[in-house]
Structures are given as structure tokens and as C-alpha cells.
Amino acid sequence: MSLSSPSFPPSPCVWANPDLSGVGIRLSIYGQVFLKVIVAFIFSRHATSSDFQLYILSTSSRNLFLTGGALLICAFYQGSTQGLSVHHTLIVLNLSWIICLSSLLPVFTRAWNVIFRSHCADPVWGAQDLFKHRDSSLGRKAGPMHWRPEPVAEADNLPPPWQYFLPLAAHLGALGFLGVLLSTLGYRPECTPHTVLTVFGSTYSVVNQTFWRGSMGIFWNVAIPILNVIVTGAAAFTVLAVMAFVFSVAKRVANLSLRSSHAIMRYSGIVTISVLLVLFIANNEFTIARGVLVGPGAEQWTFGQMLALVSPVVHGVKMLYIWKGDGGGRGRGDGVVSNGPIQLDLRDGYYGY
């Protein structure tokens, strides 16, 4: 559909709504997502995760869900009282999908920690004073290169699965319900046929029948709380299973070492999620940039945007406080040494880097 058609309504057709699509809201969500991805990459250097690492990722997810939940509540309220344009609804849906995708990072990390717990040893260079030490867990003398178990998150200390999936199910349910209501939204219906969505660089009209039917099918599936987690989890782990199969074949062909194949498996899920996040963010920004129907004022700063930016800053300060061990650690008692993001128990025979 050409945007320069004669029936194109006079501009502006949609009033600006900075509390839903403003730069402050987007920067808050994008910043938290990219910080979470960076943290996930850093923590994936080890075969398994400690309690601290899983705590950081799960807390980041809760903070993002809080921001996304407030955004969805604001969208529902505006839609029921003042009216909500389809253009701004699409932006809220894109931001909500970004939050949901980022929430899969701690799920993948926890799954790796539980499933591959038996492979929790990494080769490290032994210090000079450890050459004569006999590792009781392996029964052999340590040399210049010896094996030692990494500190892993104990099963009793891991958060229960419902703490990961309950916020995701609630957020997906609200997202799907808002998407189902998409056909009833639009305080100026004459603007809807000219509203566009950018997908992988291509622009589509929201009244395109193929696009509309596919979107409604997805939104109806994710609107049901139990079904949305099953569908999303199945899709995510199907992709990971395919990648695991490809890497297992590549391992046999290229004769990769055990450590190399495990490193590839650890990073594959994070890389996949990161690529999807970049695509969703790019699509959202292109949709906003090509929203020629929107009047001026979309980039003005409001109290809601400033509040959205303050939240991740407070969260980041708290995480830094815990990272440095200034009173916010796990509180496991005596015998625990904090060395960056990893806390080691000397009674278990762990040695710091």
C-alpha cells in the first residue's frame, strides 16, 4: 500500500503518546536488555553458574517485567479511557516481545546448570604453591595444568521453576490479550489502514490479511497463561535442540574437543536470543521512524519516562553493590570468599583465580 495514495488522511492522524513510545521508555528497556545480555555472556565463560550469577539474571528479569507490566497497564488504561491508536499498540507489543525474549536468558542458564551439572570442571593453570597439592576429589597430584570443580549453584539454592515461568506467563498473557484487542483499538479508525509495521526491513500494512491472520493466531495462543509458556518454551528449546544437533555433527566432523563443544553449547542459546533481540529492536525503531501519521511531540520527555530510566539505574547500583560484596551477598556464613561474581567455599576445596 502506497502511503501517498489520494485517500491518505491529513497529518497528523495520530496524536503523539510519549508515555508509551517515548525515547525514555525505549532507552530504559533497551539498556536493561543489553546489560542483561552482556552479563549472560560474561557468566557463560564457566561451564556452570553460581548462585550469585543466577540471582543477577533472575533479578534483572523481574526488573524488566516490572517496567513491561507498567507499560502494559498504561496501554490498557489509555485504551479503555482515552483511546489507543493501533500504531502505539504495535510499539507496546514490540517492547513486550523484547522483554519476553530477554527473560529466556536465565531460563537457558538454569537449564544448562541443571542438565550439564556433571560437566562442571574446567582446566586451569595451577599456582606454584599448589604443585604438591593432592586434589582429594580426583585422587591425583596437581601439576602445571590440573582439573578442579567450578563453584556451581546448589540445587537447594536454585530458585524454583515457577519463579521463572510465572512472570513470563503473566506478561505473555497480558501481551496476547492486548494483541487480541488490536482489532477494536484505534480512536481514529480512518488512520488504521495507513498504519504500517516493519518486519525484517520490509513494511507491511496492518490491514494485510495474511499479516492480520498470522498475528491473531499468535496473540490468541499467547493470551492463554498455561499455553503461552508451553508454546514459547517449545519454540525456544526447539531452536536450541536444532543448534545442538548441528553443533554435535560439527563436533564429529571438525573433531572439536569436549571443552570446545561445551563452550559452543553454552553460547549458542545466548547468541540466538541476542540476534532475535537485535531484530526486534531494529523493527521497532523502523516502525517508529516510519510512523508518518504521528504528530509532533513523540520525543518530548515526561515524568513517566524519567521514572522508567531511574528504575534500571537503581537496579544497576544494587547489582554493583552486591558484586563488590559490600553487604549484599548470599550470606552463606563463614568460610565463603567473594571474588568478583563467584563466591568460593574454601571448605569444599575451591581455589580462587
TADARA-V943832 format. One record per residue. SS is DSSP state (H for helix, E for strand, L for the rest). BURIAL is b if it has 9 or more other ideal C-beta (glycine too) atoms within 8 Angstrom, else e. D_CENTER is the distance of its C-alpha to the mean C-alpha in Angstrom with 2 decimals. Layout:
SS/BURIAL/D_CENTER, SS/BURIAL/D_CENTER
This chain:
L/e/33.91, L/e/35.38, L/e/34.43, L/e/37.99, L/e/39.68, L/e/42.70, L/e/41.14, L/e/38.28, L/b/38.26, L/e/39.12, L/e/36.43, L/b/34.64, L/b/33.81, E/b/30.71, L/e/30.68, L/b/27.95, L/b/25.33, H/b/23.70, H/b/22.20, H/b/19.87, H/b/19.51, L/b/20.71, H/e/19.60, H/b/18.81, H/b/16.26, H/b/14.53, H/b/14.83, H/b/13.42, H/b/10.11, H/b/10.07, H/b/11.25, H/b/8.81, H/b/5.83, H/e/8.44, H/b/9.73, H/b/6.88, H/b/7.16, H/e/10.84, H/b/11.09, H/b/9.71, H/b/12.32, H/e/14.90, H/b/14.69, L/b/14.95, L/e/18.42, L/b/19.73, L/b/20.25, L/b/19.04, L/b/17.20, L/b/19.11, H/b/18.84, H/b/17.87, H/b/14.89, H/b/13.49, H/b/14.45, H/b/12.62, H/b/9.17, H/b/10.12, H/b/11.64, H/b/8.81, H/b/7.02, H/b/10.57, H/b/11.13, H/b/8.49, H/b/9.98, H/b/13.28, H/b/12.97, H/b/11.90, H/b/14.65, H/b/17.14, H/b/16.51, H/b/17.17, H/e/20.16, H/b/21.53, H/b/21.31, H/b/23.13, H/e/25.67, H/b/26.47, H/b/26.76, H/e/29.23, H/e/31.26, L/e/31.27, L/b/29.90, L/b/26.68, L/b/26.83, H/b/25.10, H/b/23.84, H/b/21.97, H/b/20.74, H/b/19.16, H/b/17.37, H/b/16.05, H/b/14.96, H/b/13.15, H/b/11.25, H/b/10.53, H/b/9.34, H/b/6.84, H/b/5.59, H/b/6.10, H/b/4.59, H/b/0.79, L/b/3.87, H/b/5.55, H/b/5.51, H/b/8.07, H/b/9.65, H/b/10.44, H/b/11.64, H/b/13.74, H/e/15.13, H/b/16.21, H/b/17.75, H/b/19.72, H/e/20.80, L/b/21.79, L/b/23.22, L/e/26.60, L/e/25.55, L/b/24.79, E/b/27.38, E/b/27.15, E/e/30.29, E/b/31.01, E/e/34.09, L/b/36.36, L/e/38.05, H/e/41.83, H/e/42.49, H/b/40.60, L/b/42.74, L/e/45.08, L/b/42.51, E/e/42.38, E/b/38.95, L/e/39.91, L/e/36.84, L/e/37.81, L/e/41.53, E/e/42.10, E/e/42.89, L/b/40.17, L/e/40.96, L/e/39.48, E/e/36.54, E/b/35.71, E/b/32.99, E/b/31.42, E/b/28.77, L/b/25.51, L/b/24.60, L/b/22.23, L/b/20.77, L/e/23.56, L/e/23.14, L/e/24.61, L/e/22.19, L/b/18.97, L/e/17.43, L/e/18.60, L/e/16.45, H/e/16.94, H/b/15.03, H/b/11.79, H/b/13.00, H/e/15.07, H/b/12.63, H/b/10.65, H/b/14.18, H/b/15.41, H/b/12.80, H/b/13.27, H/b/16.97, H/b/17.27, H/b/15.48, H/b/17.87, H/b/20.80, H/b/20.35, H/b/20.25, H/b/23.37, H/b/25.08, H/b/24.51, H/e/28.05, H/e/29.62, L/b/28.03, L/b/29.61, L/e/32.25, L/b/34.02, H/e/34.04, H/e/35.86, H/b/32.77, H/b/30.57, L/b/32.23, L/b/31.52, L/b/27.81, E/b/25.76, E/b/22.22, E/b/21.17, E/e/19.63, L/e/19.60, L/e/22.17, E/e/24.48, E/e/25.45, E/b/26.14, E/b/27.99, L/b/26.47, L/e/29.85, L/e/29.67, H/e/30.49, H/e/28.41, H/b/25.29, H/b/26.13, H/e/26.81, H/e/23.71, H/b/21.53, H/b/23.52, H/e/23.20, H/b/19.39, H/b/19.44, H/b/22.13, H/b/20.28, H/b/17.12, H/b/19.47, L/b/20.85, H/b/18.89, H/e/19.77, H/b/19.83, H/b/16.39, H/b/14.79, H/e/17.40, H/b/16.94, H/b/13.16, H/b/13.53, H/e/16.59, H/e/15.16, H/b/12.31, H/e/14.91, H/e/17.54, H/b/15.88, H/b/15.50, H/e/19.09, H/e/20.41, H/b/19.02, H/b/20.48, H/e/23.73, H/e/23.89, H/b/23.36, H/b/25.92, H/e/28.37, H/b/27.76, H/b/28.34, H/e/31.69, H/e/32.70, H/e/31.75, L/e/32.71, L/e/29.65, L/e/29.93, H/e/28.17, H/e/26.18, H/b/25.14, H/b/24.02, H/b/21.94, H/e/20.28, H/b/19.52, H/b/18.06, H/b/15.81, H/b/14.44, H/b/14.53, H/b/11.37, H/b/9.33, H/e/11.55, H/b/11.17, H/b/7.44, H/b/8.24, H/e/11.28, H/b/9.95, H/b/7.80, H/e/11.14, H/b/13.14, H/b/11.70, H/b/12.14, H/b/15.54, H/b/16.56, H/b/15.91, H/b/17.92, H/b/20.62, H/b/20.94, H/b/21.54, H/e/23.88, L/b/25.86, L/b/26.23, L/e/29.92, L/b/30.69, E/b/29.14, L/b/31.65, L/e/31.57, L/e/29.69, L/b/26.07, L/e/25.31, L/e/27.26, L/e/25.78, L/b/25.88, H/e/25.56, H/b/22.39, H/b/20.71, H/b/22.07, H/e/20.88, H/b/17.29, H/b/17.65, H/e/19.45, H/b/16.80, H/b/14.32, H/e/17.55, H/e/18.82, H/b/15.69, H/b/15.94, H/e/19.64, H/b/19.23, H/b/16.99, H/e/19.59, H/b/22.30, H/b/21.10, H/e/20.55, L/e/24.18, L/e/25.45, L/e/27.25, L/e/27.30, L/e/23.78, L/b/23.50, L/b/23.65, L/e/27.35, L/e/28.60, L/e/32.07, L/e/34.50, L/e/34.01, E/b/30.40, E/b/29.80, E/e/26.73, E/e/26.12, L/e/22.94, L/b/19.82, E/b/22.02, E/b/24.71, E/b/27.63, E/b/30.33, H/b/33.64, H/e/35.29, H/e/33.26, L/b/34.47, L/b/31.32, L/e/31.99, L/e/30.02, L/e/29.35
